[in-house]
């Protein structure tokens, strides 16, 4: 998977929903895996694992 950067627009999975949002930041969890904080509309989703990001549209959407 390509590197996901802050301000990229992404499609991600939250439960059974597919949501579009903007990456605010990426951090590593205790096991060294990437997880992201994403802003979608007025909601902030924290701790979204990299495997739940379905598509990265980059910054030019």
C-alpha positions in Angstrom: 0.0 0.0 0.0 1.2 3.5 -0.7 2.2 5.8 2.1 -0.9 7.6 3.5 -0.1 11.2 4.4 -1.8 13.9 6.5 -4.5 15.7 4.5 -5.1 12.8 2.1 -8.7 12.0 1.3 -9.4 8.4 2.0 -12.3 5.9 2.0 -12.3 3.7 5.1 -14.3 1.1 6.8 -16.0 1.7 10.2 -17.9 -1.4 11.1 -20.1 -2.1 8.1 -20.0 1.4 6.8 -17.7 2.9 4.1 -16.9 6.5 5.0 -14.9 9.2 3.2 -12.7 11.6 5.2 -9.5 13.5 5.5 -6.5 12.1 7.4 -5.5 14.3 10.3 -2.5 12.3 11.5 -1.0 8.8 11.5 0.6 7.2 14.6 2.0 3.8 15.5 0.2 1.6 18.0 2.1 -0.4 20.7 2.8 -3.2 18.2 4.2 -0.9 15.6 1.2 -0.9 13.2 0.0 2.4 11.7 -3.3 3.8 12.8 -5.0 7.0 11.7 -7.1 9.9 13.0 -9.6 10.9 10.3 -12.0 13.8 10.0 -15.3 12.9 8.2 -17.9 15.7 8.1 -17.9 16.9 11.7 -16.8 13.6 13.3 -13.3 12.5 14.2 -12.5 8.8 14.0 -9.4 7.8 16.0 -7.4 4.6 15.9 -8.4 3.5 12.4 -6.0 0.7 11.4 -4.2 0.9 8.1 -6.0 -2.3 6.9 -9.4 -0.5 7.2 -8.4 2.2 4.7 -9.8 1.0 1.4 -8.7 3.7 -0.9 -6.3 6.7 -0.7 -7.3 9.5 -3.1 -4.3 11.7 -2.1 -4.7 15.4 -1.7 -6.1 16.3 -5.1 -9.7 15.1 -4.9 
